[in-house]
Amino acid sequence: MEYDKEILQAAMLALIGVFEFDKGRAWKRDDFSVMDDLYKQGLITDPRGHRESVLLTEAGRLKAKTLAAQPTPRLRN
Protein backbone atom coordinates (compact mmCIF):
# COMPACT_ATOMS: atom_id res chain seq x y z
CA MET A 1 0.00 0.00 0.00
CA GLU A 2 1.31 3.45 -0.90
CA TYR A 3 0.87 6.31 1.53
CA ASP A 4 0.56 9.99 0.69
CA LYS A 5 3.90 11.49 1.83
CA GLU A 6 2.44 14.96 2.33
CA ILE A 7 -0.27 13.63 4.66
CA LEU A 8 2.33 11.64 6.64
CA GLN A 9 4.57 14.69 6.92
CA ALA A 10 1.67 16.89 8.04
CA ALA A 11 0.56 14.32 10.62
CA MET A 12 4.06 13.88 12.01
CA LEU A 13 4.67 17.62 12.17
CA ALA A 14 1.35 18.08 14.00
CA LEU A 15 2.33 15.37 16.50
CA ILE A 16 5.73 16.95 17.02
CA GLY A 17 3.98 20.26 17.65
CA VAL A 18 1.60 18.73 20.18
CA PHE A 19 4.34 16.96 22.12
CA GLU A 20 7.09 19.57 21.87
CA PHE A 21 8.73 20.78 25.06
CA ASP A 22 11.40 23.28 26.04
CA LYS A 23 10.34 25.79 23.36
CA GLY A 24 10.33 23.50 20.33
CA ARG A 25 12.27 20.37 21.33
CA ALA A 26 10.66 16.99 20.52
CA TRP A 27 11.75 13.37 20.87
CA LYS A 28 12.85 11.80 17.59
CA ARG A 29 11.38 8.33 17.88
CA ASP A 30 9.50 8.61 14.60
CA ASP A 31 10.02 7.32 11.06
CA PHE A 32 13.36 8.70 9.88
CA SER A 33 12.33 9.02 6.22
CA VAL A 34 9.51 11.37 7.23
CA MET A 35 11.78 13.16 9.73
CA ASP A 36 14.37 13.61 6.95
CA ASP A 37 11.68 15.13 4.70
CA LEU A 38 10.68 17.58 7.44
CA TYR A 39 14.35 18.48 7.94
CA LYS A 40 14.83 19.11 4.20
CA GLN A 41 11.83 21.46 4.31
CA GLY A 42 13.47 23.45 7.10
CA LEU A 43 10.82 22.55 9.68
CA ILE A 44 13.04 20.65 12.17
CA THR A 45 16.73 20.31 12.96
CA ASP A 46 18.72 17.37 11.57
CA PRO A 47 17.27 14.15 13.06
CA ARG A 48 20.48 12.18 12.49
CA GLY A 49 23.08 12.00 15.21
CA HIS A 50 23.35 11.14 18.86
CA ARG A 51 20.73 13.47 20.26
CA GLU A 52 17.42 11.91 21.23
CA SER A 53 15.40 14.93 20.21
CA VAL A 54 14.99 17.40 17.37
CA LEU A 55 14.19 21.09 17.55
CA LEU A 56 11.34 22.63 15.60
CA THR A 57 12.40 25.68 13.63
CA GLU A 58 10.23 28.76 14.05
CA ALA A 59 8.50 27.94 10.74
CA GLY A 60 8.08 24.35 11.93
CA ARG A 61 6.53 25.42 15.24
CA LEU A 62 4.04 27.70 13.50
CA LYS A 63 3.07 25.05 10.95
CA ALA A 64 2.90 22.31 13.60
CA LYS A 65 0.59 24.34 15.82
CA THR A 66 -1.64 25.21 12.85
CA LEU A 67 -1.85 21.57 11.78
CA ALA A 68 -2.50 20.36 15.33
CA ALA A 69 -5.35 22.84 15.74
CA GLN A 70 -7.22 21.63 12.65
CA PRO A 71 -10.22 19.37 13.17
CA THR A 72 -9.57 15.67 12.79
CA PRO A 73 -10.82 14.31 9.46
CA ARG A 74 -13.46 11.62 9.77
CA LEU A 75 -12.52 8.18 8.56
CA ARG A 76 -14.82 6.67 5.97
CA ASN A 77 -16.49 3.32 6.66
Secondary structure, 3 states (H helix, E strand, C coil): CCCCHHHHHHHHHHHHHHHCECCCEEECCCCHHHHHHHHHCCCECCCCCCCCEEEECHHHHHHHHHHHHCCCCCCCC
